[in-house]
Amino acid sequence: MTNAKIKATGNGFTATVSVFVDGIPFVSGASVKGGKKVTQKGALLTGQTLAQYLTPGRVVAISFRNADGAIATHVYTKP
């Protein structure tokens, strides 16, 4: 994760994946490559950038929801 984007690798991502930070979706959709890599850029639905939302020390839940309804969540603490 950077201040500008979220990257995740794994298996079984569908062609359409929704990414959420603390339950807040992004304005634009994520990019999925080969069902193994998801990249999410852009603003949250609140209008905030990741840099604005992820202040140092903040603990957030990042969730990935596949088109088939499967959800994976990762807890992240901003250094």
mmCIF file of the N, C-alpha and C atoms, coordinates in Angstrom:
data_MODEL
# 
_entry.id   MODEL 
# 
loop_
_atom_site.group_PDB 
_atom_site.id 
_atom_site.type_symbol 
_atom_site.label_atom_id 
_atom_site.label_alt_id 
_atom_site.label_comp_id 
_atom_site.label_asym_id 
_atom_site.label_entity_id 
_atom_site.label_seq_id 
_atom_site.pdbx_PDB_ins_code 
_atom_site.Cartn_x 
_atom_site.Cartn_y 
_atom_site.Cartn_z 
_atom_site.occupancy 
_atom_site.B_iso_or_equiv 
_atom_site.pdbx_formal_charge 
_atom_site.auth_seq_id 
_atom_site.auth_comp_id 
_atom_site.auth_asym_id 
_atom_site.auth_atom_id 
_atom_site.pdbx_PDB_model_num 
ATOM 1   N N  . MET A 1 1  ? 0.839   -1.176  0.000   1.00 0.00 ? 1  MET A N  1 
ATOM 2   C CA . MET A 1 1  ? 0.000   0.000   0.000   1.00 0.00 ? 1  MET A CA 1 
ATOM 3   C C  . MET A 1 1  ? 0.882   1.236   0.000   1.00 0.00 ? 1  MET A C  1 
ATOM 4   N N  . THR A 1 2  ? 0.462   2.228   -0.780  1.00 0.00 ? 2  THR A N  1 
ATOM 5   C CA . THR A 1 2  ? 1.128   3.519   -0.780  1.00 0.00 ? 2  THR A CA 1 
ATOM 6   C C  . THR A 1 2  ? 0.087   4.581   -0.451  1.00 0.00 ? 2  THR A C  1 
ATOM 7   N N  . ASN A 1 3  ? 0.504   5.831   -0.440  1.00 0.00 ? 3  ASN A N  1 
ATOM 8   C CA . ASN A 1 3  ? -0.447  6.913   -0.209  1.00 0.00 ? 3  ASN A CA 1 
ATOM 9   C C  . ASN A 1 3  ? -1.392  7.107   -1.384  1.00 0.00 ? 3  ASN A C  1 
ATOM 10  N N  . ALA A 1 4  ? -1.076  6.501   -2.537  1.00 0.00 ? 4  ALA A N  1 
ATOM 11  C CA . ALA A 1 4  ? -1.887  6.706   -3.731  1.00 0.00 ? 4  ALA A CA 1 
ATOM 12  C C  . ALA A 1 4  ? -2.673  5.479   -4.169  1.00 0.00 ? 4  ALA A C  1 
ATOM 13  N N  . LYS A 1 5  ? -2.260  4.273   -3.747  1.00 0.00 ? 5  LYS A N  1 
ATOM 14  C CA . LYS A 1 5  ? -2.974  3.090   -4.229  1.00 0.00 ? 5  LYS A CA 1 
ATOM 15  C C  . LYS A 1 5  ? -2.803  1.897   -3.298  1.00 0.00 ? 5  LYS A C  1 
ATOM 16  N N  . ILE A 1 6  ? -3.715  0.952   -3.479  1.00 0.00 ? 6  ILE A N  1 
ATOM 17  C CA . ILE A 1 6  ? -3.688  -0.317  -2.758  1.00 0.00 ? 6  ILE A CA 1 
ATOM 18  C C  . ILE A 1 6  ? -3.407  -1.404  -3.782  1.00 0.00 ? 6  ILE A C  1 
ATOM 19  N N  . LYS A 1 7  ? -2.445  -2.269  -3.466  1.00 0.00 ? 7  LYS A N  1 
ATOM 20  C CA . LYS A 1 7  ? -2.141  -3.416  -4.317  1.00 0.00 ? 7  LYS A CA 1 
ATOM 21  C C  . LYS A 1 7  ? -2.300  -4.671  -3.479  1.00 0.00 ? 7  LYS A C  1 
ATOM 22  N N  . ALA A 1 8  ? -2.950  -5.670  -4.059  1.00 0.00 ? 8  ALA A N  1 
ATOM 23  C CA . ALA A 1 8  ? -3.124  -6.946  -3.368  1.00 0.00 ? 8  ALA A CA 1 
ATOM 24  C C  . ALA A 1 8  ? -2.855  -8.076  -4.349  1.00 0.00 ? 8  ALA A C  1 
ATOM 25  N N  . THR A 1 9  ? -2.209  -9.116  -3.854  1.00 0.00 ? 9  THR A N  1 
ATOM 26  C CA . THR A 1 9  ? -1.995  -10.304 -4.660  1.00 0.00 ? 9  THR A CA 1 
ATOM 27  C C  . THR A 1 9  ? -2.618  -11.490 -3.955  1.00 0.00 ? 9  THR A C  1 
ATOM 28  N N  . GLY A 1 10 ? -3.066  -12.435 -4.737  1.00 0.00 ? 10 GLY A N  1 
ATOM 29  C CA . GLY A 1 10 ? -3.702  -13.614 -4.187  1.00 0.00 ? 10 GLY A CA 1 
ATOM 30  C C  . GLY A 1 10 ? -4.205  -14.489 -5.315  1.00 0.00 ? 10 GLY A C  1 
ATOM 31  N N  . ASN A 1 11 ? -5.165  -15.317 -5.029  1.00 0.00 ? 11 ASN A N  1 
ATOM 32  C CA . ASN A 1 11 ? -5.755  -16.198 -6.031  1.00 0.00 ? 11 ASN A CA 1 
ATOM 33  C C  . ASN A 1 11 ? -7.262  -16.081 -5.992  1.00 0.00 ? 11 ASN A C  1 
ATOM 34  N N  . GLY A 1 12 ? -7.877  -16.251 -7.141  1.00 0.00 ? 12 GLY A N  1 
ATOM 35  C CA . GLY A 1 12 ? -9.326  -16.315 -7.193  1.00 0.00 ? 12 GLY A CA 1 
ATOM 36  C C  . GLY A 1 12 ? -10.059 -14.996 -7.269  1.00 0.00 ? 12 GLY A C  1 
ATOM 37  N N  . PHE A 1 13 ? -9.353  -13.903 -7.575  1.00 0.00 ? 13 PHE A N  1 
ATOM 38  C CA . PHE A 1 13 ? -10.065 -12.639 -7.772  1.00 0.00 ? 13 PHE A CA 1 
ATOM 39  C C  . PHE A 1 13 ? -10.897 -12.749 -9.044  1.00 0.00 ? 13 PHE A C  1 
ATOM 40  N N  . THR A 1 14 ? -12.130 -12.284 -8.994  1.00 0.00 ? 14 THR A N  1 
ATOM 41  C CA . THR A 1 14 ? -12.970 -12.257 -10.184 1.00 0.00 ? 14 THR A CA 1 
ATOM 42  C C  . THR A 1 14 ? -12.601 -11.037 -11.019 1.00 0.00 ? 14 THR A C  1 
ATOM 43  N N  . ALA A 1 15 ? -13.152 -10.954 -12.231 1.00 0.00 ? 15 ALA A N  1 
ATOM 44  C CA . ALA A 1 15 ? -12.828 -9.835  -13.129 1.00 0.00 ? 15 ALA A CA 1 
ATOM 45  C C  . ALA A 1 15 ? -13.239 -8.490  -12.539 1.00 0.00 ? 15 ALA A C  1 
ATOM 46  N N  . THR A 1 16 ? -14.244 -8.504  -11.674 1.00 0.00 ? 16 THR A N  1 
ATOM 47  C CA . THR A 1 16 ? -14.696 -7.285  -11.008 1.00 0.00 ? 16 THR A CA 1 
ATOM 48  C C  . THR A 1 16 ? -14.522 -7.464  -9.507  1.00 0.00 ? 16 THR A C  1 
ATOM 49  N N  . VAL A 1 17 ? -13.731 -6.588  -8.900  1.00 0.00 ? 17 VAL A N  1 
ATOM 50  C CA . VAL A 1 17 ? -13.492 -6.616  -7.461  1.00 0.00 ? 17 VAL A CA 1 
ATOM 51  C C  . VAL A 1 17 ? -13.767 -5.224  -6.899  1.00 0.00 ? 17 VAL A C  1 
ATOM 52  N N  . SER A 1 18 ? -14.540 -5.154  -5.827  1.00 0.00 ? 18 SER A N  1 
ATOM 53  C CA . SER A 1 18 ? -14.775 -3.889  -5.133  1.00 0.00 ? 18 SER A CA 1 
ATOM 54  C C  . SER A 1 18 ? -13.847 -3.828  -3.934  1.00 0.00 ? 18 SER A C  1 
ATOM 55  N N  . VAL A 1 19 ? -13.221 -2.669  -3.733  1.00 0.00 ? 19 VAL A N  1 
ATOM 56  C CA . VAL A 1 19 ? -12.295 -2.479  -2.621  1.00 0.00 ? 19 VAL A CA 1 
ATOM 57  C C  . VAL A 1 19 ? -12.896 -1.435  -1.680  1.00 0.00 ? 19 VAL A C  1 
ATOM 58  N N  . PHE A 1 20 ? -12.799 -1.710  -0.378  1.00 0.00 ? 20 PHE A N  1 
ATOM 59  C CA . PHE A 1 20 ? -13.343 -0.816  0.640   1.00 0.00 ? 20 PHE A CA 1 
ATOM 60  C C  . PHE A 1 20 ? -12.285 -0.556  1.706   1.00 0.00 ? 20 PHE A C  1 
ATOM 61  N N  . VAL A 1 21 ? -12.265 0.650   2.247   1.00 0.00 ? 21 VAL A N  1 
ATOM 62  C CA . VAL A 1 21 ? -11.419 0.988   3.384   1.00 0.00 ? 21 VAL A CA 1 
ATOM 63  C C  . VAL A 1 21 ? -12.364 1.388   4.509   1.00 0.00 ? 21 VAL A C  1 
ATOM 64  N N  . ASP A 1 22 ? -12.382 0.607   5.583   1.00 0.00 ? 22 ASP A N  1 
ATOM 65  C CA . ASP A 1 22 ? -13.330 0.815   6.679   1.00 0.00 ? 22 ASP A CA 1 
ATOM 66  C C  . ASP A 1 22 ? -14.769 0.873   6.177   1.00 0.00 ? 22 ASP A C  1 
ATOM 67  N N  . GLY A 1 23 ? -15.071 0.054   5.166   1.00 0.00 ? 23 GLY A N  1 
ATOM 68  C CA . GLY A 1 23 ? -16.422 -0.002  4.619   1.00 0.00 ? 23 GLY A CA 1 
ATOM 69  C C  . GLY A 1 23 ? -16.737 1.071   3.594   1.00 0.00 ? 23 GLY A C  1 
ATOM 70  N N  . ILE A 1 24 ? -15.795 1.970   3.339   1.00 0.00 ? 24 ILE A N  1 
ATOM 71  C CA . ILE A 1 24 ? -16.010 3.064   2.390   1.00 0.00 ? 24 ILE A CA 1 
ATOM 72  C C  . ILE A 1 24 ? -15.502 2.621   1.017   1.00 0.00 ? 24 ILE A C  1 
ATOM 73  N N  . PRO A 1 25 ? -16.367 2.650   -0.011  1.00 0.00 ? 25 PRO A N  1 
ATOM 74  C CA . PRO A 1 25 ? -15.927 2.252   -1.343  1.00 0.00 ? 25 PRO A CA 1 
ATOM 75  C C  . PRO A 1 25 ? -15.154 3.369   -2.051  1.00 0.00 ? 25 PRO A C  1 
ATOM 76  N N  . PHE A 1 26 ? -14.515 3.008   -3.125  1.00 0.00 ? 26 PHE A N  1 
ATOM 77  C CA . PHE A 1 26 ? -13.814 3.977   -3.969  1.00 0.00 ? 26 PHE A CA 1 
ATOM 78  C C  . PHE A 1 26 ? -14.753 4.457   -5.069  1.00 0.00 ? 26 PHE A C  1 
ATOM 79  N N  . VAL A 1 27 ? -14.487 5.652   -5.595  1.00 0.00 ? 27 VAL A N  1 
ATOM 80  C CA . VAL A 1 27 ? -15.292 6.217   -6.672  1.00 0.00 ? 27 VAL A CA 1 
ATOM 81  C C  . VAL A 1 27 ? -15.141 5.371   -7.929  1.00 0.00 ? 27 VAL A C  1 
ATOM 82  N N  . SER A 1 28 ? -13.910 4.993   -8.258  1.00 0.00 ? 28 SER A N  1 
ATOM 83  C CA . SER A 1 28 ? -13.653 4.205   -9.465  1.00 0.00 ? 28 SER A CA 1 
ATOM 84  C C  . SER A 1 28 ? -13.381 2.753   -9.104  1.00 0.00 ? 28 SER A C  1 
ATOM 85  N N  . GLY A 1 29 ? -13.536 1.882   -10.086 1.00 0.00 ? 29 GLY A N  1 
ATOM 86  C CA . GLY A 1 29 ? -13.319 0.465   -9.872  1.00 0.00 ? 29 GLY A CA 1 
ATOM 87  C C  . GLY A 1 29 ? -11.853 0.091   -9.823  1.00 0.00 ? 29 GLY A C  1 
ATOM 88  N N  . ALA A 1 30 ? -11.592 -1.081  -9.302  1.00 0.00 ? 30 ALA A N  1 
ATOM 89  C CA . ALA A 1 30 ? -10.232 -1.599  -9.209  1.00 0.00 ? 30 ALA A CA 1 
ATOM 90  C C  . ALA A 1 30 ? -9.836  -2.268  -10.520 1.00 0.00 ? 30 ALA A C  1 
ATOM 91  N N  . SER A 1 31 ? -8.532  -2.372  -10.733 1.00 0.00 ? 31 SER A N  1 
ATOM 92  C CA . SER A 1 31 ? -7.973  -3.085  -11.875 1.00 0.00 ? 31 SER A CA 1 
ATOM 93  C C  . SER A 1 31 ? -7.599  -4.489  -11.410 1.00 0.00 ? 31 SER A C  1 
ATOM 94  N N  . VAL A 1 32 ? -7.990  -5.504  -12.188 1.00 0.00 ? 32 VAL A N  1 
ATOM 95  C CA . VAL A 1 32 ? -7.690  -6.886  -11.846 1.00 0.00 ? 32 VAL A CA 1 
ATOM 96  C C  . VAL A 1 32 ? -6.895  -7.512  -12.985 1.00 0.00 ? 32 VAL A C  1 
ATOM 97  N N  . LYS A 1 33 ? -5.769  -8.145  -12.644 1.00 0.00 ? 33 LYS A N  1 
ATOM 98  C CA . LYS A 1 33 ? -4.933  -8.790  -13.654 1.00 0.00 ? 33 LYS A CA 1 
ATOM 99  C C  . LYS A 1 33 ? -4.833  -10.290 -13.372 1.00 0.00 ? 33 LYS A C  1 
ATOM 100 N N  . GLY A 1 34 ? -5.314  -11.074 -14.320 1.00 0.00 ? 34 GLY A N  1 
ATOM 101 C CA . GLY A 1 34 ? -5.160  -12.517 -14.255 1.00 0.00 ? 34 GLY A CA 1 
ATOM 102 C C  . GLY A 1 34 ? -5.757  -13.204 -13.042 1.00 0.00 ? 34 GLY A C  1 
ATOM 103 N N  . GLY A 1 35 ? -6.688  -12.544 -12.369 1.00 0.00 ? 35 GLY A N  1 
ATOM 104 C CA . GLY A 1 35 ? -7.289  -13.136 -11.183 1.00 0.00 ? 35 GLY A CA 1 
ATOM 105 C C  . GLY A 1 35 ? -6.362  -13.239 -9.986  1.00 0.00 ? 35 GLY A C  1 
ATOM 106 N N  . LYS A 1 36 ? -5.153  -12.613 -10.110 1.00 0.00 ? 36 LYS A N  1 
ATOM 107 C CA . LYS A 1 36 ? -4.166  -12.733 -9.038  1.00 0.00 ? 36 LYS A CA 1 
ATOM 108 C C  . LYS A 1 36 ? -3.684  -11.402 -8.468  1.00 0.00 ? 36 LYS A C  1 
ATOM 109 N N  . LYS A 1 37 ? -3.973  -10.293 -9.146  1.00 0.00 ? 37 LYS A N  1 
ATOM 110 C CA . LYS A 1 37 ? -3.478  -8.999  -8.677  1.00 0.00 ? 37 LYS A CA 1 
ATOM 111 C C  . LYS A 1 37 ? -4.579  -7.947  -8.810  1.00 0.00 ? 37 LYS A C  1 
ATOM 112 N N  . VAL A 1 38 ? -4.814  -7.216  -7.726  1.00 0.00 ? 38 VAL A N  1 
ATOM 113 C CA . VAL A 1 38 ? -5.796  -6.134  -7.698  1.00 0.00 ? 38 VAL A CA 1 
ATOM 114 C C  . VAL A 1 38 ? -5.068  -4.834  -7.370  1.00 0.00 ? 38 VAL A C  1 
ATOM 115 N N  . THR A 1 39 ? -5.344  -3.794  -8.150  1.00 0.00 ? 39 THR A N  1 
ATOM 116 C CA . THR A 1 39 ? -4.801  -2.461  -7.880  1.00 0.00 ? 39 THR A CA 1 
ATOM 117 C C  . THR A 1 39 ? -5.961  -1.482  -7.810  1.00 0.00 ? 39 THR A C  1 
ATOM 118 N N  . GLN A 1 40 ? -6.034  -0.746  -6.716  1.00 0.00 ? 40 GLN A N  1 
ATOM 119 C CA . GLN A 1 40 ? -7.086  0.246   -6.528  1.00 0.00 ? 40 GLN A CA 1 
ATOM 120 C C  . GLN A 1 40 ? -6.455  1.614   -6.357  1.00 0.00 ? 40 GLN A C  1 
ATOM 121 N N  . LYS A 1 41 ? -6.857  2.551   -7.211  1.00 0.00 ? 41 LYS A N  1 
ATOM 122 C CA . LYS A 1 41 ? -6.387  3.938   -7.136  1.00 0.00 ? 41 LYS A CA 1 
ATOM 123 C C  . LYS A 1 41 ? -7.602  4.854   -7.067  1.00 0.00 ? 41 LYS A C  1 
ATOM 124 N N  . GLY A 1 42 ? -7.344  6.113   -6.772  1.00 0.00 ? 42 GLY A N  1 
ATOM 125 C CA . GLY A 1 42 ? -8.405  7.107   -6.805  1.00 0.00 ? 42 GLY A CA 1 
ATOM 126 C C  . GLY A 1 42 ? -8.935  7.456   -5.432  1.00 0.00 ? 42 GLY A C  1 
ATOM 127 N N  . ALA A 1 43 ? -9.966  8.274   -5.460  1.00 0.00 ? 43 ALA A N  1 
ATOM 128 C CA . ALA A 1 43 ? -10.559 8.798   -4.226  1.00 0.00 ? 43 ALA A CA 1 
ATOM 129 C C  . ALA A 1 43 ? -11.598 7.844   -3.660  1.00 0.00 ? 43 ALA A C  1 
ATOM 130 N N  . LEU A 1 44 ? -11.759 7.924   -2.353  1.00 0.00 ? 44 LEU A N  1 
ATOM 131 C CA . LEU A 1 44 ? -12.845 7.222   -1.680  1.00 0.00 ? 44 LEU A CA 1 
ATOM 132 C C  . LEU A 1 44 ? -14.156 7.941   -2.001  1.00 0.00 ? 44 LEU A C  1 
ATOM 133 N N  . LEU A 1 45 ? -15.275 7.289   -1.774  1.00 0.00 ? 45 LEU A N  1 
ATOM 134 C CA . LEU A 1 45 ? -16.576 7.886   -2.038  1.00 0.00 ? 45 LEU A CA 1 
ATOM 135 C C  . LEU A 1 45 ? -16.784 9.171   -1.235  1.00 0.00 ? 45 LEU A C  1 
ATOM 136 N N  . THR A 1 46 ? -16.078 9.313   -0.126  1.00 0.00 ? 46 THR A N  1 
ATOM 137 C CA . THR A 1 46 ? -16.160 10.521  0.709   1.00 0.00 ? 46 THR A CA 1 
ATOM 138 C C  . THR A 1 46 ? -15.438 11.708  0.078   1.00 0.00 ? 46 THR A C  1 
ATOM 139 N N  . GLY A 1 47 ? -14.674 11.440  -1.006  1.00 0.00 ? 47 GLY A N  1 
ATOM 140 C CA . GLY A 1 47 ? -13.892 12.493  -1.655  1.00 0.00 ? 47 GLY A CA 1 
ATOM 141 C C  . GLY A 1 47 ? -12.463 12.549  -1.163  1.00 0.00 ? 47 GLY A C  1 
ATOM 142 N N  . GLN A 1 48 ? -12.151 11.808  -0.112  1.00 0.00 ? 48 GLN A N  1 
ATOM 143 C CA . GLN A 1 48 ? -10.796 11.800  0.434   1.00 0.00 ? 48 GLN A CA 1 
ATOM 144 C C  . GLN A 1 48 ? -9.880  10.901  -0.397  1.00 0.00 ? 48 GLN A C  1 
ATOM 145 N N  . THR A 1 49 ? -8.610  11.281  -0.450  1.00 0.00 ? 49 THR A N  1 
ATOM 146 C CA . THR A 1 49 ? -7.595  10.414  -1.027  1.00 0.00 ? 49 THR A CA 1 
ATOM 147 C C  . THR A 1 49 ? -7.143  9.443   0.056   1.00 0.00 ? 49 THR A C  1 
ATOM 148 N N  . LEU A 1 50 ? -6.415  8.406   -0.355  1.00 0.00 ? 50 LEU A N  1 
ATOM 149 C CA . LEU A 1 50 ? -5.852  7.495   0.648   1.00 0.00 ? 50 LEU A CA 1 
ATOM 150 C C  . LEU A 1 50 ? -4.923  8.242   1.593   1.00 0.00 ? 50 LEU A C  1 
ATOM 151 N N  . ALA A 1 51 ? -4.130  9.157   1.059   1.00 0.00 ? 51 ALA A N  1 
ATOM 152 C CA . ALA A 1 51 ? -3.198  9.918   1.898   1.00 0.00 ? 51 ALA A CA 1 
ATOM 153 C C  . ALA A 1 51 ? -3.938  10.728  2.963   1.00 0.00 ? 51 ALA A C  1 
ATOM 154 N N  . GLN A 1 52 ? -5.084  11.267  2.621   1.00 0.00 ? 52 GLN A N  1 
ATOM 155 C CA . GLN A 1 52 ? -5.861  12.044  3.584   1.00 0.00 ? 52 GLN A CA 1 
ATOM 156 C C  . GLN A 1 52 ? -6.509  11.148  4.636   1.00 0.00 ? 52 GLN A C  1 
ATOM 157 N N  . TYR A 1 53 ? -6.968  9.988   4.229   1.00 0.00 ? 53 TYR A N  1 
ATOM 158 C CA . TYR A 1 53 ? -7.670  9.093   5.143   1.00 0.00 ? 53 TYR A CA 1 
ATOM 159 C C  . TYR A 1 53 ? -6.713  8.306   6.036   1.00 0.00 ? 53 TYR A C  1 
ATOM 160 N N  . LEU A 1 54 ? -5.597  7.850   5.465   1.00 0.00 ? 54 LEU A N  1 
ATOM 161 C CA . LEU A 1 54 ? -4.654  7.003   6.204   1.00 0.00 ? 54 LEU A CA 1 
ATOM 162 C C  . LEU A 1 54 ? -3.600  7.838   6.929   1.00 0.00 ? 54 LEU A C  1 
ATOM 163 N N  . THR A 1 55 ? -3.963  8.367   8.041   1.00 0.00 ? 55 THR A N  1 
ATOM 164 C CA . THR A 1 55 ? -3.017  9.148   8.836   1.00 0.00 ? 55 THR A CA 1 
ATOM 165 C C  . THR A 1 55 ? -2.112  8.197   9.627   1.00 0.00 ? 55 THR A C  1 
ATOM 166 N N  . PRO A 1 56 ? -0.902  8.627   9.964   1.00 0.00 ? 56 PRO A N  1 
ATOM 167 C CA . PRO A 1 56 ? 0.024   7.751   10.697  1.00 0.00 ? 56 PRO A CA 1 
ATOM 168 C C  . PRO A 1 56 ? -0.592  7.190   11.978  1.00 0.00 ? 56 PRO A C  1 
ATOM 169 N N  . GLY A 1 57 ? -0.428  5.876   12.177  1.00 0.00 ? 57 GLY A N  1 
ATOM 170 C CA . GLY A 1 57 ? -0.945  5.200   13.350  1.00 0.00 ? 57 GLY A CA 1 
ATOM 171 C C  . GLY A 1 57 ? -2.379  4.721   13.227  1.00 0.00 ? 57 GLY A C  1 
ATOM 172 N N  . ARG A 1 58 ? -3.044  5.118   12.166  1.00 0.00 ? 58 ARG A N  1 
ATOM 173 C CA . ARG A 1 58 ? -4.444  4.731   11.979  1.00 0.00 ? 58 ARG A CA 1 
ATOM 174 C C  . ARG A 1 58 ? -4.547  3.262   11.573  1.00 0.00 ? 58 ARG A C  1 
ATOM 175 N N  . VAL A 1 59 ? -5.465  2.556   12.200  1.00 0.00 ? 59 VAL A N  1 
ATOM 176 C CA . VAL A 1 59 ? -5.734  1.151   11.890  1.00 0.00 ? 59 VAL A CA 1 
ATOM 177 C C  . VAL A 1 59 ? -7.006  1.112   11.039  1.00 0.00 ? 59 VAL A C  1 
ATOM 178 N N  . VAL A 1 60 ? -6.914  0.454   9.877   1.00 0.00 ? 60 VAL A N  1 
ATOM 179 C CA . VAL A 1 60 ? -8.061  0.371   8.976   1.00 0.00 ? 60 VAL A CA 1 
ATOM 180 C C  . VAL A 1 60 ? -8.285  -1.071  8.539   1.00 0.00 ? 60 VAL A C  1 
ATOM 181 N N  . ALA A 1 61 ? -9.504  -1.356  8.124   1.00 0.00 ? 61 ALA A N  1 
ATOM 182 C CA . ALA A 1 61 ? -9.841  -2.653  7.542   1.00 0.00 ? 61 ALA A CA 1 
ATOM 183 C C  . ALA A 1 61 ? -9.994  -2.453  6.040   1.00 0.00 ? 61 ALA A C  1 
ATOM 184 N N  . ILE A 1 62 ? -9.190  -3.173  5.267   1.00 0.00 ? 62 ILE A N  1 
ATOM 185 C CA . ILE A 1 62 ? -9.266  -3.110  3.811   1.00 0.00 ? 62 ILE A CA 1 
ATOM 186 C C  . ILE A 1 62 ? -9.943  -4.392  3.348   1.00 0.00 ? 62 ILE A C  1 
ATOM 187 N N  . SER A 1 63 ? -11.063 -4.233  2.657   1.00 0.00 ? 63 SER A N  1 
ATOM 188 C CA . SER A 1 63 ? -11.844 -5.394  2.218   1.00 0.00 ? 63 SER A CA 1 
ATOM 189 C C  . SER A 1 63 ? -11.887 -5.459  0.702   1.00 0.00 ? 63 SER A C  1 
ATOM 190 N N  . PHE A 1 64 ? -11.846 -6.682  0.204   1.00 0.00 ? 64 PHE A N  1 
ATOM 191 C CA . PHE A 1 64 ? -11.927 -6.965  -1.224  1.00 0.00 ? 64 PHE A CA 1 
ATOM 192 C C  . PHE A 1 64 ? -13.140 -7.860  -1.433  1.00 0.00 ? 64 PHE A C  1 
ATOM 193 N N  . ARG A 1 65 ? -14.096 -7.410  -2.250  1.00 0.00 ? 65 ARG A N  1 
ATOM 194 C CA . ARG A 1 65 ? -15.306 -8.195  -2.503  1.00 0.00 ? 65 ARG A CA 1 
ATOM 195 C C  . ARG A 1 65 ? -15.357 -8.592  -3.972  1.00 0.00 ? 65 ARG A C  1 
ATOM 196 N N  . ASN A 1 66 ? -15.338 -9.898  -4.208  1.00 0.00 ? 66 ASN A N  1 
ATOM 197 C CA . ASN A 1 66 ? -15.453 -10.425 -5.557  1.00 0.00 ? 66 ASN A CA 1 
ATOM 198 C C  . ASN A 1 66 ? -16.880 -10.273 -6.066  1.00 0.00 ? 66 ASN A C  1 
ATOM 199 N N  . ALA A 1 67 ? -17.028 -10.358 -7.387  1.00 0.00 ? 67 ALA A N  1 
ATOM 200 C CA . ALA A 1 67 ? -18.351 -10.276 -7.999  1.00 0.00 ? 67 ALA A CA 1 
ATOM 201 C C  . ALA A 1 67 ? -19.251 -11.412 -7.525  1.00 0.00 ? 67 ALA A C  1 
ATOM 202 N N  . ASP A 1 68 ? -18.665 -12.550 -7.117  1.00 0.00 ? 68 ASP A N  1 
ATOM 203 C CA . ASP A 1 68 ? -19.468 -13.684 -6.643  1.00 0.00 ? 68 ASP A CA 1 
ATOM 204 C C  . ASP A 1 68 ? -19.854 -13.554 -5.168  1.00 0.00 ? 68 ASP A C  1 
ATOM 205 N N  . GLY A 1 69 ? -19.478 -12.445 -4.532  1.00 0.00 ? 69 GLY A N  1 
ATOM 206 C CA . GLY A 1 69 ? -19.848 -12.183 -3.145  1.00 0.00 ? 69 GLY A CA 1 
ATOM 207 C C  . GLY A 1 69 ? -18.797 -12.544 -2.107  1.00 0.00 ? 69 GLY A C  1 
ATOM 208 N N  . ALA A 1 70 ? -17.754 -13.254 -2.506  1.00 0.00 ? 70 ALA A N  1 
ATOM 209 C CA . ALA A 1 70 ? -16.686 -13.616 -1.570  1.00 0.00 ? 70 ALA A CA 1 
ATOM 210 C C  . ALA A 1 70 ? -15.954 -12.355 -1.099  1.00 0.00 ? 70 ALA A C  1 
ATOM 211 N N  . ILE A 1 71 ? -15.650 -12.302 0.197   1.00 0.00 ? 71 ILE A N  1 
ATOM 212 C CA . ILE A 1 71 ? -14.991 -11.129 0.781   1.00 0.00 ? 71 ILE A CA 1 
ATOM 213 C C  . ILE A 1 71 ? -13.758 -11.571 1.557   1.00 0.00 ? 71 ILE A C  1 
ATOM 214 N N  . ALA A 1 72 ? -12.676 -10.799 1.389   1.00 0.00 ? 72 ALA A N  1 
ATOM 215 C CA . ALA A 1 72 ? -11.467 -10.987 2.188   1.00 0.00 ? 72 ALA A CA 1 
ATOM 216 C C  . ALA A 1 72 ? -11.132 -9.633  2.801   1.00 0.00 ? 72 ALA A C  1 
ATOM 217 N N  . THR A 1 73 ? -10.749 -9.646  4.072   1.00 0.00 ? 73 THR A N  1 
ATOM 218 C CA . THR A 1 73 ? -10.427 -8.396  4.765   1.00 0.00 ? 73 THR A CA 1 
ATOM 219 C C  . THR A 1 73 ? -9.052  -8.504  5.402   1.00 0.00 ? 73 THR A C  1 
ATOM 220 N N  . HIS A 1 74 ? -8.311  -7.406  5.318   1.00 0.00 ? 74 HIS A N  1 
ATOM 221 C CA . HIS A 1 74 ? -6.971  -7.318  5.890   1.00 0.00 ? 74 HIS A CA 1 
ATOM 222 C C  . HIS A 1 74 ? -6.935  -6.078  6.788   1.00 0.00 ? 74 HIS A C  1 
ATOM 223 N N  . VAL A 1 75 ? -6.444  -6.220  7.996   1.00 0.00 ? 75 VAL A N  1 
ATOM 224 C CA . VAL A 1 75 ? -6.285  -5.083  8.905   1.00 0.00 ? 75 VAL A CA 1 
ATOM 225 C C  . VAL A 1 75 ? -4.890  -4.511  8.686   1.00 0.00 ? 75 VAL A C  1 
ATOM 226 N N  . TYR A 1 76 ? -4.845  -3.195  8.507   1.00 0.00 ? 76 TYR A N  1 
ATOM 227 C CA . TYR A 1 76 ? -3.597  -2.501  8.184   1.00 0.00 ? 76 TYR A CA 1 
ATOM 228 C C  . TYR A 1 76 ? -3.422  -1.318  9.125   1.00 0.00 ? 76 TYR A C  1 
ATOM 229 N N  . THR A 1 77 ? -2.216  -1.138  9.634   1.00 0.00 ? 77 THR A N  1 
ATOM 230 C CA . THR A 1 77 ? -1.876  0.034   10.444  1.00 0.00 ? 77 THR A CA 1 
ATOM 231 C C  . THR A 1 77 ? -0.894  0.885   9.680   1.00 0.00 ? 77 THR A C  1 
ATOM 232 N N  . LYS A 1 78 ? -1.247  2.128   9.461   1.00 0.00 ? 78 LYS A N  1 
ATOM 233 C CA . LYS A 1 78 ? -0.377  3.063   8.732   1.00 0.00 ? 78 LYS A CA 1 
ATOM 234 C C  . LYS A 1 78 ? 0.820   3.386   9.613   1.00 0.00 ? 78 LYS A C  1 
ATOM 235 N N  . PRO A 1 79 ? 2.039   3.133   9.104   1.00 0.00 ? 79 PRO A N  1 
ATOM 236 C CA . PRO A 1 79 ? 3.247   3.433   9.915   1.00 0.00 ? 79 PRO A CA 1 
ATOM 237 C C  . PRO A 1 79 ? 3.396   4.928   10.179  1.00 0.00 ? 79 PRO A C  1 
# 
